[in-house]
Amino acid sequence: MNTQSNVMPTDTNKYTLGEWLTIISAFITVISALTGAGFAAGKKYTEVQNSAQSTELKAEITILQGKLDLAQLKLNDLENSSTTKIKELNEGLVEWKKAYDDLRMIFDQKNGEISVLSKKLNGVDSCSFIQKQILETREEIDNVRSVAMWSEVGSLPEQIQNRITVLEKRLTQYQQELGACAR
């Protein structure tokens, strides 16, 4: 090879067709190589980015899956605890209802006893009152008769006789009421 052939001539008409083909072929090869390298580099860059994004997404999915699993566990725990609480509340409600029914029965029984005792107490008070009225009425009849004793024998004044009759009727009524107290 000629040392002058390594140096590029400045006049383009001096190149032969073979040289031009070699230059164009070299240029196409360089462009193809650069394009291929650029495409390969771009593809590799895209793959690396996609791989990085994929790794990030996988990491996020793993984190989200962990959070989802934790939330599911909490939900299951809440369901179990709420089921347990509902069961406990239902059992407590049954116990409370039984205790309420028992207390209601005792309350009704005590009210019945109070009613009976109140009637008896009222009866005792009424009977005592009636007995006291009977004694006072007898005493009043005796007083009226003793006044009549000082008057003429055999002739009680009509007012005194009427008063004794009224008092005896009252005494009869009190005795009937006292008879009802004994029942």
GROMACS elastic network, one bead per residue, 0.5 to 0.9 nm:
[ bonds ]
;  ai    aj funct       b0    kb
    1     4     6  0.83548   500
    1     5     6  0.70139   500
    1     6     6  0.82653   500
    2     5     6  0.51980   500
    2     6     6  0.71372   500
    3     6     6  0.55330   500
    3     7     6  0.71937   500
    4     7     6  0.53502   500
    4     8     6  0.78647   500
    4     9     6  0.85175   500
    5     8     6  0.68648   500
    5     9     6  0.82277   500
    8    11     6  0.87573   500
    9    12     6  0.71362   500
    9    14     6  0.74047   500
    9    15     6  0.80744   500
   10    13     6  0.89354   500
   10    14     6  0.84807   500
   11    14     6  0.58083   500
   11    15     6  0.79650   500
   12    15     6  0.58842   500
   13    16     6  0.78000   500
   15    18     6  0.79935   500
   15    19     6  0.58729   500
   15    20     6  0.64491   500
   16    19     6  0.51424   500
   16    20     6  0.62049   500
   16    21     6  0.85951   500
   17    21     6  0.61214   500
   17    22     6  0.85416   500
   18    22     6  0.60765   500
   18    23     6  0.85569   500
   19    23     6  0.61024   500
   19    24     6  0.85099   500
   20    23     6  0.50350   500
   20    24     6  0.60178   500
   20    25     6  0.82330   500
   21    24     6  0.51125   500
   21    25     6  0.57523   500
   21    26     6  0.82774   500
   22    26     6  0.58907   500
   22    27     6  0.83662   500
   23    26     6  0.50214   500
   23    27     6  0.59600   500
   23    28     6  0.84796   500
   24    28     6  0.59668   500
   24    29     6  0.83285   500
   25    28     6  0.50403   500
   25    29     6  0.59487   500
   25    30     6  0.84751   500
   26    30     6  0.60155   500
   26    31     6  0.84571   500
   27    30     6  0.50709   500
   27    31     6  0.60518   500
   27    32     6  0.83536   500
   28    31     6  0.50124   500
   28    32     6  0.57812   500
   28    33     6  0.82288   500
   29    33     6  0.58245   500
   29    34     6  0.83499   500
   30    34     6  0.59468   500
   30    35     6  0.83426   500
   31    35     6  0.58380   500
   31    36     6  0.82646   500
   32    36     6  0.57810   500
   32    37     6  0.81909   500
   33    36     6  0.50086   500
   33    37     6  0.58028   500
   33    38     6  0.82470   500
   34    38     6  0.58025   500
   34    39     6  0.82823   500
   35    39     6  0.58608   500
   35    40     6  0.83195   500
   36    40     6  0.58663   500
   36    41     6  0.82620   500
   37    41     6  0.58043   500
   37    42     6  0.82505   500
   38    42     6  0.57926   500
   38    43     6  0.82298   500
   39    43     6  0.58439   500
   39    44     6  0.83196   500
   40    44     6  0.58900   500
   40    45     6  0.83123   500
   41    45     6  0.58524   500
   41    46     6  0.83599   500
   42    46     6  0.59164   500
   42    47     6  0.83391   500
   43    46     6  0.50108   500
   43    47     6  0.59736   500
   43    48     6  0.84594   500
   44    48     6  0.60002   500
   44    49     6  0.84576   500
   45    48     6  0.50252   500
   45    49     6  0.60574   500
   45    50     6  0.83766   500
   46    50     6  0.58483   500
   46    51     6  0.82236   500
   47    51     6  0.57507   500
   47    52     6  0.83309   500
   48    52     6  0.59604   500
   48    53     6  0.84226   500
   49    53     6  0.59784   500
   49    54     6  0.82405   500
   50    54     6  0.57492   500
   50    55     6  0.83067   500
   51    55     6  0.59542   500
   51    56     6  0.84474   500
   52    56     6  0.60672   500
   52    57     6  0.84348   500
   53    57     6  0.59048   500
   53    58     6  0.83348   500
   54    58     6  0.59162   500
   54    59     6  0.84089   500
   55    59     6  0.60548   500
   55    60     6  0.85168   500
   56    59     6  0.50098   500
   56    60     6  0.60978   500
   56    61     6  0.84479   500
   57    61     6  0.58930   500
   57    62     6  0.83680   500
   58    62     6  0.59895   500
   58    63     6  0.85082   500
   59    63     6  0.61454   500
   59    64     6  0.84974   500
   60    64     6  0.59352   500
   60    65     6  0.82909   500
   61    65     6  0.58030   500
   61    66     6  0.83727   500
   62    66     6  0.60828   500
   62    67     6  0.85855   500
   63    66     6  0.50331   500
   63    67     6  0.62030   500
   63    68     6  0.85131   500
   64    68     6  0.59368   500
   64    69     6  0.84247   500
   65    69     6  0.59894   500
   65    70     6  0.84430   500
   66    69     6  0.50392   500
   66    70     6  0.60706   500
   66    71     6  0.84733   500
   67    71     6  0.59838   500
   67    72     6  0.84155   500
   68    72     6  0.59979   500
   68    73     6  0.85327   500
   69    73     6  0.61341   500
   69    74     6  0.85793   500
   70    73     6  0.50261   500
   70    74     6  0.61555   500
   70    75     6  0.84743   500
   71    75     6  0.59787   500
   71    76     6  0.84863   500
   72    76     6  0.60599   500
   72    77     6  0.84782   500
   73    76     6  0.50237   500
   73    77     6  0.60514   500
   73    78     6  0.84852   500
   74    78     6  0.60048   500
   74    79     6  0.84433   500
   75    79     6  0.60281   500
   75    80     6  0.84808   500
   76    80     6  0.60264   500
   76    81     6  0.84266   500
   77    80     6  0.50456   500
   77    81     6  0.59215   500
   77    82     6  0.82946   500
   78    81     6  0.50357   500
   78    82     6  0.57465   500
   78    83     6  0.82094   500
   79    82     6  0.51152   500
   79    83     6  0.59084   500
   79    84     6  0.84094   500
   80    83     6  0.50614   500
   80    84     6  0.60622   500
   80    85     6  0.84919   500
   81    85     6  0.59330   500
   81    86     6  0.84164   500
   82    86     6  0.58932   500
   82    87     6  0.83389   500
   83    86     6  0.50888   500
   83    87     6  0.60864   500
   83    88     6  0.85323   500
   84    87     6  0.50386   500
   84    88     6  0.60762   500
   84    89     6  0.84878   500
   85    89     6  0.59403   500
   85    90     6  0.84210   500
   86    90     6  0.60138   500
   86    91     6  0.84950   500
   87    90     6  0.50732   500
   87    91     6  0.61436   500
   87    92     6  0.84669   500
   88    91     6  0.50472   500
   88    92     6  0.59700   500
   88    93     6  0.83905   500
   89    93     6  0.58729   500
   89    94     6  0.84990   500
   90    94     6  0.61661   500
   90    95     6  0.85763   500
   91    94     6  0.51086   500
   91    95     6  0.62321   500
   91    96     6  0.84975   500
   92    95     6  0.50019   500
   92    96     6  0.58977   500
   92    97     6  0.84228   500
   93    97     6  0.59427   500
   93    98     6  0.84547   500
   94    97     6  0.51193   500
   94    98     6  0.61726   500
   94    99     6  0.85812   500
   95    98     6  0.51210   500
   95    99     6  0.61023   500
   95   100     6  0.84457   500
   96    99     6  0.50242   500
   96   100     6  0.59077   500
   96   101     6  0.84357   500
   97   101     6  0.59642   500
   97   102     6  0.84129   500
   98   101     6  0.50571   500
   98   102     6  0.60471   500
   98   103     6  0.84970   500
   99   103     6  0.60301   500
   99   104     6  0.84002   500
  100   103     6  0.50263   500
  100   104     6  0.59114   500
  100   105     6  0.84626   500
  101   105     6  0.60611   500
  101   106     6  0.85455   500
  102   105     6  0.50993   500
  102   106     6  0.61901   500
  102   107     6  0.84588   500
  103   107     6  0.58556   500
  103   108     6  0.84297   500
  104   108     6  0.60242   500
  104   109     6  0.84255   500
  105   108     6  0.51121   500
  105   109     6  0.60567   500
  105   110     6  0.85235   500
  106   110     6  0.59914   500
  106   111     6  0.84229   500
  107   110     6  0.51006   500
  107   111     6  0.60201   500
  107   112     6  0.85256   500
  108   112     6  0.61560   500
  108   113     6  0.86165   500
  109   112     6  0.50672   500
  109   113     6  0.62422   500
  109   114     6  0.85977   500
  110   114     6  0.59765   500
  110   115     6  0.84200   500
  111   115     6  0.60285   500
  111   116     6  0.85662   500
  112   115     6  0.50325   500
  112   116     6  0.61996   500
  112   117     6  0.85376   500
  113   116     6  0.51047   500
  113   117     6  0.60211   500
  113   118     6  0.83756   500
  114   117     6  0.50112   500
  114   118     6  0.58365   500
  114   119     6  0.84622   500
  115   118     6  0.50131   500
  115   119     6  0.61730   500
  115   120     6  0.85470   500
  116   119     6  0.51752   500
  116   120     6  0.61769   500
  116   121     6  0.85164   500
  117   121     6  0.58682   500
  117   122     6  0.83610   500
  118   122     6  0.59317   500
  118   123     6  0.82386   500
  119   122     6  0.50354   500
  119   123     6  0.58855   500
  119   124     6  0.84355   500
  120   124     6  0.59624   500
  120   125     6  0.84443   500
  121   125     6  0.60473   500
  121   126     6  0.83295   500
  122   125     6  0.50238   500
  122   126     6  0.58657   500
  122   127     6  0.82817   500
  123   127     6  0.57648   500
  123   128     6  0.82617   500
  123   181     6  0.62998   500
  124   128     6  0.58994   500
  124   129     6  0.82957   500
  124   181     6  0.76994   500
  125   128     6  0.50659   500
  125   129     6  0.59891   500
  125   130     6  0.85122   500
  126   130     6  0.59893   500
  126   131     6  0.84593   500
  126   178     6  0.85889   500
  126   181     6  0.77990   500
  127   131     6  0.60092   500
  127   132     6  0.84065   500
  127   177     6  0.80152   500
  127   178     6  0.60433   500
  127   180     6  0.88561   500
  127   181     6  0.58071   500
  127   182     6  0.83246   500
  128   131     6  0.50950   500
  128   132     6  0.60882   500
  128   133     6  0.85379   500
  128   178     6  0.89289   500
  129   132     6  0.50500   500
  129   133     6  0.61364   500
  129   134     6  0.86511   500
  130   134     6  0.60961   500
  130   135     6  0.85946   500
  130   174     6  0.60351   500
  130   175     6  0.79713   500
  130   177     6  0.73118   500
  130   178     6  0.63085   500
  131   134     6  0.50500   500
  131   135     6  0.62576   500
  131   136     6  0.86076   500
  131   174     6  0.78200   500
  131   175     6  0.83516   500
  131   178     6  0.71137   500
  132   135     6  0.51731   500
  132   136     6  0.61686   500
  132   137     6  0.85242   500
  133   136     6  0.50261   500
  133   137     6  0.59072   500
  133   138     6  0.84972   500
  133   171     6  0.82116   500
  133   174     6  0.73454   500
  134   137     6  0.50600   500
  134   138     6  0.61058   500
  134   139     6  0.84540   500
  134   170     6  0.84732   500
  134   171     6  0.59329   500
  134   172     6  0.88971   500
  134   174     6  0.62475   500
  134   175     6  0.73210   500
  135   138     6  0.51968   500
  135   139     6  0.60986   500
  135   140     6  0.85735   500
  135   171     6  0.89950   500
  136   140     6  0.60766   500
  136   141     6  0.85960   500
  137   141     6  0.61416   500
  137   142     6  0.85579   500
  137   167     6  0.64545   500
  137   168     6  0.80420   500
  137   170     6  0.76748   500
  137   171     6  0.63764   500
  138   142     6  0.60850   500
  138   143     6  0.85187   500
  138   167     6  0.80833   500
  138   168     6  0.83045   500
  138   171     6  0.74311   500
  139   142     6  0.50276   500
  139   143     6  0.61345   500
  139   144     6  0.86145   500
  140   144     6  0.61407   500
  140   145     6  0.85588   500
  140   164     6  0.87119   500
  140   167     6  0.78478   500
  141   144     6  0.51139   500
  141   145     6  0.61356   500
  141   146     6  0.85281   500
  141   163     6  0.83576   500
  141   164     6  0.59989   500
  141   167     6  0.65479   500
  141   168     6  0.76720   500
  142   145     6  0.50721   500
  142   146     6  0.60056   500
  142   147     6  0.86097   500
  143   146     6  0.50588   500
  143   147     6  0.62917   500
  143   148     6  0.85848   500
  144   147     6  0.52330   500
  144   148     6  0.62948   500
  144   149     6  0.87686   500
  144   160     6  0.68756   500
  144   161     6  0.89541   500
  144   163     6  0.79322   500
  144   164     6  0.70648   500
  145   149     6  0.61296   500
  145   150     6  0.89866   500
  145   160     6  0.80416   500
  145   161     6  0.89759   500
  145   164     6  0.78620   500
  146   150     6  0.70082   500
  147   150     6  0.56593   500
  147   151     6  0.70925   500
  147   160     6  0.88107   500
  148   151     6  0.51326   500
  148   152     6  0.78056   500
  148   153     6  0.84616   500
  148   155     6  0.87996   500
  148   156     6  0.61774   500
  148   157     6  0.78995   500
  148   160     6  0.72711   500
  149   152     6  0.73732   500
  149   153     6  0.72014   500
  149   156     6  0.84843   500
  150   153     6  0.81197   500
  151   154     6  0.88596   500
  151   155     6  0.77806   500
  151   156     6  0.70793   500
  151   157     6  0.83646   500
  152   155     6  0.58314   500
  152   156     6  0.71012   500
  152   157     6  0.89582   500
  153   156     6  0.74097   500
  155   158     6  0.85222   500
  156   159     6  0.81815   500
  156   160     6  0.64876   500
  156   161     6  0.63180   500
  157   160     6  0.54559   500
  157   161     6  0.63863   500
  157   162     6  0.87596   500
  158   161     6  0.50195   500
  158   162     6  0.60472   500
  158   163     6  0.84818   500
  159   162     6  0.51011   500
  159   163     6  0.60811   500
  159   164     6  0.86418   500
  160   163     6  0.50043   500
  160   164     6  0.61977   500
  160   165     6  0.86336   500
  161   164     6  0.51578   500
  161   165     6  0.62151   500
  161   166     6  0.87188   500
  162   165     6  0.50635   500
  162   166     6  0.62425   500
  162   167     6  0.86350   500
  163   166     6  0.52060   500
  163   167     6  0.62167   500
  163   168     6  0.86345   500
  164   167     6  0.50600   500
  164   168     6  0.60471   500
  164   169     6  0.86354   500
  165   168     6  0.51100   500
  165   169     6  0.62578   500
  165   170     6  0.86608   500
  166   169     6  0.52280   500
  166   170     6  0.62959   500
  166   171     6  0.86463   500
  167   170     6  0.50231   500
  167   171     6  0.60898   500
  167   172     6  0.86408   500
  168   172     6  0.61676   500
  168   173     6  0.86932   500
  169   172     6  0.50468   500
  169   173     6  0.63455   500
  169   174     6  0.87031   500
  170   173     6  0.51257   500
  170   174     6  0.62202   500
  170   175     6  0.86327   500
  171   174     6  0.51035   500
  171   175     6  0.61610   500
  171   176     6  0.87067   500
  172   175     6  0.51130   500
  172   176     6  0.63304   500
  172   177     6  0.87671   500
  173   176     6  0.51241   500
  173   177     6  0.62934   500
  173   178     6  0.85635   500
  174   177     6  0.50514   500
  174   178     6  0.60219   500
  174   179     6  0.85338   500
  175   179     6  0.61351   500
  175   180     6  0.87370   500
  176   179     6  0.50210   500
  176   180     6  0.65158   500
  176   181     6  0.89051   500
  177   180     6  0.50440   500
  177   181     6  0.64603   500
  178   182     6  0.67125   500
  179   182     6  0.54456   500
  179   183     6  0.71928   500
  180   183     6  0.55238   500
